[in-house]
Amino acid sequence: MALHLFYNPARHTALLSTLKADDVVIIVDEALLQWSKLMADTPHPQCAAVYALSEECRRRQLDSLTNGVSAISFADWIALTIEHPQQVTWV
């Protein structure tokens, strides 16, 4: 049960290959901007959930999230870090 912070879209294949059913992904920065493109030719990640920070979505003027991504707050992110003591950063 790990929390994956996904920043680098070039690492999406490695990310997808390591995900477990109870893992959670938060997509950030460039990965957020390219998520739809990355998932166009790839099956949906086999994990518990995929999130993006609502504040970052607003800042980047992303009106809607697609491909199973849900928006979360910073408080939600903190709660996820408590629930998932193992964290992996994909930079």
Secondary structure, DSSP 8 states (H G I E B T S, - for coil): -EEEEE--GGGHHHHHHH--TT-EEEE-HHHHHHHHHHHHTS----SSEEEEEHHHHHHTT-----TTEEEE-HHHHHHHHHH--EEEEE-
